[in-house]
Amino acid sequence: MKTVVDARFRREAETFVLRFSCDDCCHRVDEGALRACSMAFPADLQRASLDAESLAFCKSFELA
Ligand code: SF4
């Protein structure tokens, strides 16, 4: 799901400590130096994505 990231979204994500990135997901696996997704999705959702104008949430995210 893709959503617009604006000042309000950033403020609320900070306030409620929103977790959405692969780093916080139980499906993330480390394979040596590579980060990967056990469901074979591109595991590239970084917390820094809040700096972008939009963000794509992964529907398979599960909090680790
Ligand atoms: S399921 Fe989605 S959020 Fe979780 S590691 Fe894979 S790509 Fe990232």
Backbone and ligand atoms as CSV (ligand in chain L), in Angstrom:
chain,resi,resn,atom,element,x,y,z
A,1,MET,N,N,0.849,-1.168,0.000
A,1,MET,CA,C,0.000,0.000,0.000
A,1,MET,C,C,0.897,1.234,0.000
A,2,LYS,N,N,0.670,2.117,-0.925
A,2,LYS,CA,C,1.487,3.320,-1.036
A,2,LYS,C,C,0.744,4.491,-0.399
A,3,THR,N,N,1.444,5.278,0.385
A,3,THR,CA,C,0.822,6.433,1.039
A,3,THR,C,C,1.747,7.636,0.953
A,4,VAL,N,N,1.150,8.802,0.991
A,4,VAL,CA,C,1.912,10.041,0.950
A,4,VAL,C,C,2.527,10.278,2.332
A,5,VAL,N,N,3.761,10.708,2.351
A,5,VAL,CA,C,4.431,11.053,3.610
A,5,VAL,C,C,4.492,12.572,3.701
A,6,ASP,N,N,3.747,13.128,4.644
A,6,ASP,CA,C,3.774,14.577,4.837
A,6,ASP,C,C,4.217,14.886,6.276
A,7,ALA,N,N,4.188,16.138,6.633
A,7,ALA,CA,C,4.668,16.543,7.961
A,7,ALA,C,C,3.845,15.898,9.073
A,8,ARG,N,N,2.527,15.799,8.881
A,8,ARG,CA,C,1.666,15.190,9.904
A,8,ARG,C,C,2.003,13.713,10.071
A,9,PHE,N,N,2.158,13.028,8.943
A,9,PHE,CA,C,2.502,11.599,9.001
A,9,PHE,C,C,3.815,11.400,9.737
A,10,ARG,N,N,4.815,12.208,9.401
A,10,ARG,CA,C,6.124,12.080,10.062
A,10,ARG,C,C,5.998,12.328,11.569
A,11,ARG,N,N,5.223,13.350,11.935
A,11,ARG,CA,C,5.050,13.682,13.351
A,11,ARG,C,C,4.360,12.529,14.089
A,12,GLU,N,N,3.307,11.965,13.496
A,12,GLU,CA,C,2.579,10.864,14.140
A,12,GLU,C,C,3.421,9.591,14.182
A,13,ALA,N,N,4.191,9.344,13.129
A,13,ALA,CA,C,5.068,8.167,13.120
A,13,ALA,C,C,6.094,8.267,14.235
A,14,GLU,N,N,6.573,9.484,14.465
A,14,GLU,CA,C,7.546,9.709,15.544
A,14,GLU,C,C,6.874,9.567,16.906
A,15,THR,N,N,5.705,10.155,17.054
A,15,THR,CA,C,4.990,10.135,18.339
A,15,THR,C,C,4.623,8.715,18.758
A,16,PHE,N,N,4.103,7.931,17.812
A,16,PHE,CA,C,3.617,6.590,18.132
A,16,PHE,C,C,4.638,5.499,17.815
A,17,VAL,N,N,5.864,5.914,17.457
A,17,VAL,CA,C,6.968,4.983,17.180
A,17,VAL,C,C,6.495,3.917,16.181
A,18,LEU,N,N,6.011,4.397,15.052
A,18,LEU,CA,C,5.488,3.518,14.012
A,18,LEU,C,C,6.564,2.563,13.501
A,19,ARG,N,N,6.249,1.299,13.498
A,19,ARG,CA,C,7.160,0.281,12.972
A,19,ARG,C,C,6.595,-0.228,11.656
A,20,PHE,N,N,7.397,-0.189,10.613
A,20,PHE,CA,C,6.903,-0.642,9.310
A,20,PHE,C,C,8.012,-1.191,8.427
A,21,SER,N,N,9.241,-1.000,8.854
A,21,SER,CA,C,10.350,-1.357,7.960
A,21,SER,C,C,10.716,-2.835,8.081
A,22,CYS,N,N,11.436,-3.307,7.102
A,22,CYS,CA,C,11.913,-4.693,7.103
A,22,CYS,C,C,12.741,-4.967,8.357
A,23,ASP,N,N,13.429,-3.948,8.839
A,23,ASP,CA,C,14.253,-4.137,10.038
A,23,ASP,C,C,13.419,-4.530,11.250
A,24,ASP,N,N,12.136,-4.197,11.246
A,24,ASP,CA,C,11.256,-4.498,12.378
A,24,ASP,C,C,10.360,-5.701,12.103
A,25,CYS,N,N,10.541,-6.373,10.999
A,25,CYS,CA,C,9.635,-7.447,10.551
A,25,CYS,C,C,10.235,-8.824,10.851
A,26,CYS,N,N,9.364,-9.744,11.275
A,26,CYS,CA,C,9.838,-11.087,11.599
A,26,CYS,C,C,10.225,-11.883,10.357
A,27,HIS,N,N,9.866,-11.399,9.183
A,27,HIS,CA,C,10.208,-12.117,7.949
A,27,HIS,C,C,11.592,-11.752,7.418
A,28,ARG,N,N,12.211,-10.768,8.030
A,28,ARG,CA,C,13.551,-10.385,7.590
A,28,ARG,C,C,14.558,-11.445,8.028
A,29,VAL,N,N,15.420,-11.805,7.122
A,29,VAL,CA,C,16.490,-12.753,7.442
A,29,VAL,C,C,17.813,-12.147,6.986
A,30,ASP,N,N,18.854,-12.487,7.695
A,30,ASP,CA,C,20.192,-12.048,7.316
A,30,ASP,C,C,20.917,-13.222,6.691
A,31,GLU,N,N,21.388,-13.018,5.479
A,31,GLU,CA,C,22.156,-14.044,4.785
A,31,GLU,C,C,23.541,-13.480,4.538
A,32,GLY,N,N,24.429,-13.721,5.477
A,32,GLY,CA,C,25.757,-13.137,5.380
A,32,GLY,C,C,25.650,-11.636,5.456
A,33,ALA,N,N,26.240,-10.955,4.510
A,33,ALA,CA,C,26.202,-9.505,4.483
A,33,ALA,C,C,24.914,-8.983,3.850
A,34,LEU,N,N,24.105,-9.889,3.284
A,34,LEU,CA,C,22.894,-9.464,2.594
A,34,LEU,C,C,21.688,-9.537,3.514
A,35,ARG,N,N,20.782,-8.561,3.384
A,35,ARG,CA,C,19.490,-8.605,4.051
A,35,ARG,C,C,18.506,-9.171,3.043
A,36,ALA,N,N,17.627,-10.001,3.521
A,36,ALA,CA,C,16.675,-10.606,2.612
A,36,ALA,C,C,15.332,-10.772,3.315
A,37,CYS,N,N,14.338,-11.171,2.537
A,37,CYS,CA,C,12.997,-11.407,3.048
A,37,CYS,C,C,12.673,-12.882,2.877
A,38,SER,N,N,12.187,-13.522,3.927
A,38,SER,CA,C,11.869,-14.943,3.844
A,38,SER,C,C,10.715,-15.209,2.889
A,39,MET,N,N,9.979,-14.164,2.516
A,39,MET,CA,C,8.865,-14.311,1.577
A,39,MET,C,C,9.281,-13.909,0.174
A,40,ALA,N,N,10.566,-13.678,-0.008
A,40,ALA,CA,C,11.166,-13.369,-1.318
A,40,ALA,C,C,10.757,-12.009,-1.872
A,41,PHE,N,N,10.293,-11.096,-1.003
A,41,PHE,CA,C,10.032,-9.727,-1.436
A,41,PHE,C,C,11.339,-8.954,-1.358
A,42,PRO,N,N,11.467,-7.880,-2.123
A,42,PRO,CA,C,12.648,-7.034,-1.964
A,42,PRO,C,C,12.628,-6.368,-0.590
A,43,ALA,N,N,13.580,-6.697,0.252
A,43,ALA,CA,C,13.597,-6.200,1.633
A,43,ALA,C,C,14.350,-4.884,1.685
A,44,ASP,N,N,13.674,-3.817,1.300
A,44,ASP,CA,C,14.373,-2.540,1.223
A,44,ASP,C,C,13.604,-1.398,1.874
A,45,LEU,N,N,12.641,-1.712,2.750
A,45,LEU,CA,C,11.900,-0.651,3.427
A,45,LEU,C,C,12.706,-0.169,4.610
A,46,GLN,N,N,13.289,0.954,4.470
A,46,GLN,CA,C,14.150,1.496,5.508
A,46,GLN,C,C,13.404,2.566,6.298
A,47,ARG,N,N,13.776,2.734,7.554
A,47,ARG,CA,C,13.171,3.802,8.351
A,47,ARG,C,C,13.419,5.157,7.692
A,48,ALA,N,N,14.522,5.280,6.989
A,48,ALA,CA,C,14.828,6.530,6.301
A,48,ALA,C,C,13.798,6.862,5.236
A,49,SER,N,N,12.931,5.888,4.918
A,49,SER,CA,C,11.908,6.137,3.915
A,49,SER,C,C,10.969,7.266,4.330
A,50,LEU,N,N,10.922,7.593,5.609
A,50,LEU,CA,C,10.092,8.708,6.063
A,50,LEU,C,C,10.582,10.030,5.494
A,51,ASP,N,N,11.780,10.044,4.959
A,51,ASP,CA,C,12.299,11.252,4.326
A,51,ASP,C,C,11.776,11.419,2.900
A,52,ALA,N,N,11.186,10.354,2.357
A,52,ALA,CA,C,10.675,10.414,0.993
A,52,ALA,C,C,9.288,11.053,0.957
A,53,GLU,N,N,8.788,11.345,-0.246
A,53,GLU,CA,C,7.467,11.947,-0.388
A,53,GLU,C,C,6.355,10.921,-0.266
A,54,SER,N,N,6.679,9.654,-0.524
A,54,SER,CA,C,5.686,8.593,-0.393
A,54,SER,C,C,6.363,7.341,0.152
A,55,LEU,N,N,5.527,6.422,0.621
A,55,LEU,CA,C,6.037,5.216,1.265
A,55,LEU,C,C,5.142,4.045,0.880
A,56,ALA,N,N,5.766,2.913,0.557
A,56,ALA,CA,C,5.005,1.708,0.230
A,56,ALA,C,C,5.062,0.763,1.414
A,57,PHE,N,N,3.910,0.541,2.059
A,57,PHE,CA,C,3.841,-0.399,3.168
A,57,PHE,C,C,3.732,-1.818,2.618
A,58,CYS,N,N,4.403,-2.736,3.262
A,58,CYS,CA,C,4.335,-4.144,2.885
A,58,CYS,C,C,3.150,-4.788,3.612
A,59,LYS,N,N,2.276,-5.420,2.864
A,59,LYS,CA,C,1.092,-6.057,3.465
A,59,LYS,C,C,1.450,-7.305,4.255
A,60,SER,N,N,2.631,-7.816,4.084
A,60,SER,CA,C,3.038,-9.024,4.802
A,60,SER,C,C,3.859,-8.710,6.046
A,61,PHE,N,N,4.010,-7.410,6.364
A,61,PHE,CA,C,4.765,-7.027,7.550
A,61,PHE,C,C,4.165,-7.659,8.798
A,62,GLU,N,N,5.012,-8.232,9.609
A,62,GLU,CA,C,4.610,-8.732,10.930
A,62,GLU,C,C,5.670,-8.302,11.916
A,63,LEU,N,N,5.249,-7.616,12.954
A,63,LEU,CA,C,6.182,-7.079,13.938
A,63,LEU,C,C,6.992,-8.194,14.604
A,64,ALA,N,N,8.283,-8.007,14.608
A,64,ALA,CA,C,9.163,-9.022,15.222
A,64,ALA,C,C,9.169,-8.867,16.724
L,1,SF4,S1,S,7.518,-9.347,4.628
L,1,SF4,FE1,FE,7.644,-7.267,3.825
L,1,SF4,S2,S,8.256,-5.984,5.563
L,1,SF4,FE2,FE,8.706,-8.118,6.072
L,1,SF4,S3,S,10.862,-8.406,5.480
L,1,SF4,FE3,FE,9.568,-9.050,3.774
L,1,SF4,S4,S,9.428,-7.233,2.457
L,1,SF4,FE4,FE,10.120,-6.564,4.473
